[in-house]
Amino acid sequence: MEAFHYRQHRLLAEDVALADIAERFGTPTWVYSKAAIASAFDEFAGAAAGRRVLVCYALKANSNLAIIDLLARRGAGFDIVSGGELERVLAAGGDASRIVFSGVGKSRTEMQRALEIGVRCFNVESESELRRLDEVAGALGRRAPVSLRVNPDVDAGTHPYISTGLRENKFGIAHEEALRVYRLAASLPNLDVLGIDCHIGSQITTIEPFLAALDKVLELVDSLAAAGIALKHLDLGGGLGIRYDDETPPSRAALLQAVFERLDRHPRGREFEVLFEFGRSIVGNAGVLLTRVEYLKTNADRHFAIVDAAMNDLMRPSLYEAWHDVLPVDASAPREAAAWDVVGPVCESGDWLARGRRLAIGEGDLLAIMSAGAYGMAMSSNYNTRPRGAEVLVSGDKAVLVRERERVEDLFAHERRLPDPLAG
Ligand SMILES: *Cc1c(COP(=O)(O)O)cnc(C)c1O
């Protein structure tokens, strides 16, 4: 069963009517399906059964503690990109030894903390970072486990803002530099060189770019072995796409099977533990943004539905012109359909969630912005001093609050009025 579905013209999350959630928790509200998250993760885990694989969840897609907790209980590892995400994993009961620490700009403080709690691996992205990590580990009297993020120069065929594996991106170490940087890593006294990683982009909807990246990684693994640097793991990153509109990404299992087949053709492919870092494909279709129509208006010949969610809540449309389906929560109303631009109250023309959608809507209606579980709440802001919405997790016929709606006073709680010496 799909997590979000109609029953007698009413849109449900599992067995809970979204209208009831709006009634209980208000709008805008993020609604997640526990079953959808669990089954997405389990599909990866099932496809990896019998192999040495760690499927990590890339926290930046959605870092709510309840979601981390749910995935930790199912055996997920975690891919983090900041010290803040590290604390979230620990706060949610996740295991430090299953954390890989990615990101191009790790600070000394972040490195220290990660070394103290014992993360599984640092995915290092530059020579300078390598030297800094060696120094920080030395000062603590520890050894830092490292992998180098290589840039396989593969086109993921996705939006430029979410394509990360091309040579001109800021991410990773160029393929032709890798051998030299690995030699440096192996020579530094406080590092343990464990693996190699790559991450070529996000919302990738075919298998080929993943296999092309794997081939590049395996080539490097061979030249490293020839140079006497033996690696223990390959981390192939994340990036598997989901269906927002009419995309047809491979299934999670199909992607993993294709990767394993390719690995098994390599003479030493079976010797490596394999890590993945999936975000969007675990939570993307497991969440919706529930919003209410405040006003309908027509300017020139455009029809606008002004809703109570906005670009500060869901940034993807204004940032990448991303397409999200918009469904009426009550589909029984006999209204005439028109082409609506669904926009928010923020003072920017870029504040839109969907454009030109044929919808039968009236003021006060509830809408569900679909496929909003990934890079939704996680990318939200308080622009226009808009408190962020609540987050609700549904399981069967139960709906529980997993993040309270922010209050306006929370938003300026850390600010000060002019202190005396400046007040005159
Ligand atoms: C963002 C990111 C991921 C997750 O990407 P998805 O497209 O959400 O699967 C994995 N690894 C790294 C290093 C990332 O930056």
Ligand as a Chemical Component Dictionary entry (heavy atoms), coordinates in Angstrom:
data_LIG
# 
_chem_comp.id                   LIG 
_chem_comp.type                 NON-POLYMER 
_chem_comp.pdbx_formal_charge   0 
_chem_comp.three_letter_code    LIG 
# 
loop_
_chem_comp_atom.comp_id 
_chem_comp_atom.atom_id 
_chem_comp_atom.alt_atom_id 
_chem_comp_atom.type_symbol 
_chem_comp_atom.charge 
_chem_comp_atom.model_Cartn_x 
_chem_comp_atom.model_Cartn_y 
_chem_comp_atom.model_Cartn_z 
_chem_comp_atom.pdbx_ordinal 
LIG C1 C1 C 0 23.861 14.692 0.244  1  
LIG C2 C2 C 0 24.804 13.584 0.356  2  
LIG C3 C3 C 0 24.355 12.257 0.356  3  
LIG C4 C4 C 0 22.902 11.888 0.195  4  
LIG O1 O1 O 0 22.405 12.187 -1.066 5  
LIG P1 P1 P 0 20.938 11.703 -1.491 6  
LIG O2 O2 O 0 20.796 12.197 -2.863 7  
LIG O3 O3 O 0 19.975 12.331 -0.558 8  
LIG O4 O4 O 0 20.922 10.219 -1.398 9  
LIG C5 C5 C 0 25.284 11.264 0.523  10 
LIG N1 N1 N 0 26.607 11.539 0.659  11 
LIG C6 C6 C 0 27.068 12.803 0.648  12 
LIG C7 C7 C 0 28.521 13.033 0.822  13 
LIG C8 C8 C 0 26.202 13.852 0.494  14 
LIG O5 O5 O 0 26.671 15.100 0.473  15 
# 
loop_
_chem_comp_bond.comp_id 
_chem_comp_bond.atom_id_1 
_chem_comp_bond.atom_id_2 
_chem_comp_bond.value_order 
_chem_comp_bond.pdbx_ordinal 
LIG C1 C2 SING 1  
LIG C2 C3 SING 2  
LIG C2 C8 DOUB 3  
LIG C3 C4 SING 4  
LIG C3 C5 DOUB 5  
LIG C4 O1 SING 6  
LIG O1 P1 SING 7  
LIG P1 O2 DOUB 8  
LIG P1 O3 SING 9  
LIG P1 O4 SING 10 
LIG C5 N1 SING 11 
LIG N1 C6 DOUB 12 
LIG C6 C7 SING 13 
LIG C6 C8 SING 14 
LIG C8 O5 SING 15 
# 
